[in-house]
Amino acid sequence: MRKNEKKENGRVASFDQDIFFLILGAESRAAEIAWPKTPLCQLYDKIRLLIMSVSLSDCNDYSQARYVWGDSGDMVRVAVVGGGVNAIGSALALLQRAPECQVTVISKDFSPNTTGVYTRTCTPPLFSLSRRWSQETWDLLLGWVKAGQQKGVSLVSGACVGRSELPLEFWHKIPIGYRTLTQEECTIYGPDYCSGYSFTSIIAEPSNFLPRLMNELRDRGVVFKKQRLTSLEEAAAHADLVLNCTGLGAYDLVPDHNMYPCRGQVMRVKAPWQTTFLCDDSDENIAYILPNCESVVLGGTNQDDDWRQEIDPKDSEAIWNNCTRLVPSLKKAEIVREWAGLRPCRRKGVRLEADEVKIGSRNIPVVHNYGHGGCGVTMFWGCSKETASIAVDLIHKHFGPISKL
C-alpha cells in the first residue's frame, strides 16, 4: 500500500487530513472506469465502486464533490512546471477546483531563488484581457490585506509623474482613489514634471507570500521536485496533464522563440521615512521608488533581449541618480543589496491556452500560462484561475465528466 493508505472493511482507502471519501454504487459508470482485475474488484463486477473525494476546506456540502480518473486508472496526475508565482498560483487554483488531482510541481529552483522575485505595485498592464486578470488578483491581495494575514502584502499610496502629458490609464478604476494631479502638484517633484496621477495600490512581495502558498499546497498533498527539465515531454512522461508555467524557460522547453528577457536591475536601501511610492513615467527615463516592509526598492532598468544577471555599475549609478533626484532625502539611505533579474516577456503577449504533447501513443493535454513580462505578480491569480478553468475542461474532455452528487 502507498503512504497515507489504510485497509478498512476489506478495501484500501486513501485518506488525507482534509479529505474523506464516499463509496457509492455506480454501475452506470462501470464501462468508463478501467478497474484492475483484482479479487477485490471482481466482487463488484455488477456494482462498481466510485471513490469521490471532497475537500472540506473548499465546500460546505456535497454539491461540489468531483471525481476524475487518469490514464493509469488512478486519479489524474498533474505536473506543474515552473517555480514562480504563476506556477504556484495555478497549482492552488486547480486544487480548489479539482481537489482530487495528484499534483507535482517541478522546477530547477523555488522561491526565493527564482529570477522574478522582486516587488512591484499592482497596477494593471497592457491590454483589456489583463484588466480582468489584474482585477481578480487585486481582489485576492486586498482580501489578504484586510485580513492582516500576510506579511509583505500591504496598501501603499503614491504618484506617477511625467515630463509630457500622461494619458488616463484604462485600469484607473481598479486601484483606490485614482486621480489626475494638477500641474502644480507635479512640479513638487521637479520643474520639468507637468503631468501625473496618484492612487493607492498594493505592494506585494513574492518572497514573503510564496512560501505560505507553497505550504498550503504541501498541506493538500502536493509534491515539490527540484529538477532541470529539457522538454515538456519529459514532464509529461509520468503525467496525465501538464500546466506549463515556465516563464523564460518556455523559450527552450516548448520551444517558443517569441519569449525574450527584459533585464531589470534594482537596489534595496534602508529608508524607513519613505512610506509612499513614486514613479517617473517619462519615456526617456525609468525610475521608481517602492517601499517594502523592511526596505525600499529603487529601480530600475528595462533592457530587452539582455540575459545578464550580473550587477552593472553604470546601471547602479543611473538608478541612484534618478531616484535621489526625485527624492533627495534618499541620498542618506544605506544600500542593503543590489539585484538583477529577467522579466519573462513574449512578443505575442501572454500565452494562456490549451495544447498537447505526444508521448508514444498518448496525447498529453497541456495548459500554457507564461509570458507575463513584468506583470507576473499583478496578474498571477487571474491567470491562475483561468489556467485552472481550462485544465478542468481538459480533464472533463479526456477523462470523463466532473460529477456532482
Steps between C-alpha positions, in 0.01 A plus 500: 500500500609855433575751772186651658289191423330262742288189467136532605232229470693306239580797275790740470402860570721802436456785742636839597437732792261722299346234276249222554367253250150389410451150367200489269356252255558614143402219266430751222865610511642150492589512132681830540733402787783259428523292815788253546389136513574441868286276722370808679379660179344177376271507805351814353464383140136601492515801733817700457637718774561862422727685738409865518718740692370810668729776626350620827694825475341594166132408541241483775281235341517215251399711200864560403609136519696389193672199354765460233701205379819514297647265244655294780157419645591711803420864561628751245872572535582865435852630443536874558824618340651817647585640841376859481184672613293386200598135544419500872177692438390266220557192716294651782219619271476154341477325836225738607304389193606133495643403842531133404782560249847375589727799441878517468674836454828471310758776479876546500451759779233617741452825693710694589734384222282565195596781262183706547478552876505873557225735597260693282188704558192328365402721207329330206700480174478476126154406371135447590514126578776567752267746674275211605800290609633801693164569664480141626853525638423835661191353669705211642782721628259757643332216690837408648561862599160530671553173686848608609620148429795553270833672560627683194157582356378845597328815376723787394420839350707696253527669164626459145626810320629582152666772298227482235125449513411159652175341376221380728590136561235250393544318833430814704185353660685211668728668758364722776455874450657540155508869407685728260755734657500872433805653334582673827499166681726346235763773530553403865714217362694728265441792264497277190203290615168615356266199517422212735252308709479364852326197652522242776625161389626175650864416549548125465826325589508145355794405721263541795171355374623218273631284789155515663328392178753219458427378853129503420573283197704259713206474739291397198744221414697677226855376439776749412778360283822684413595395149635669190283386209611497137151480347130499588492138385727415791245647743210331319656152503347419841202736492146516363500881478775764494473864607787688336588807706867517410543869417823546305553125515230467233755628246666157505240269656210566262698632305358852463744745345256786550631507858774747586648644820457856617777565749415688817749623756403643839651586835357470849571775749419575862273806495219449754386861452400422138146365538351595159583373152610727219553418130638706215296393196693711250592313181862608526541397862429201724485565870285357777509502879301223670486465881499141628444373850874494582665715232437727201552381143664746260486427128558442236582382150295369209749333265351271234683186381761541774573175685749647750424441867818662625492846658596771251677791679374748235143392566560531874618858455202589279249348744652687792513832318146474360340401831689749717409773252133414558538469877818674621470357852589158359862618469545413867351149459721196557521260204414150622515297181505526122329247283435428130230275356331413173139580417348219287365704206330364188468679166145372451393573857396259775443144381212343691346217300463124460746291302633143505821302475536149365661228711509175305137419424367748758402862438553681830296821544694813595390840625750779430518796740808711432630820344380747768798734466531731799137440602523145635396596852240751380313235299594175673171408667282590201730300270510213751121481518472497120769232479303290748177552305662381176658207687164388642348512151787282372451254785131481405587446134773240545399314817125533534253751644536679829210366701284646776309296756 
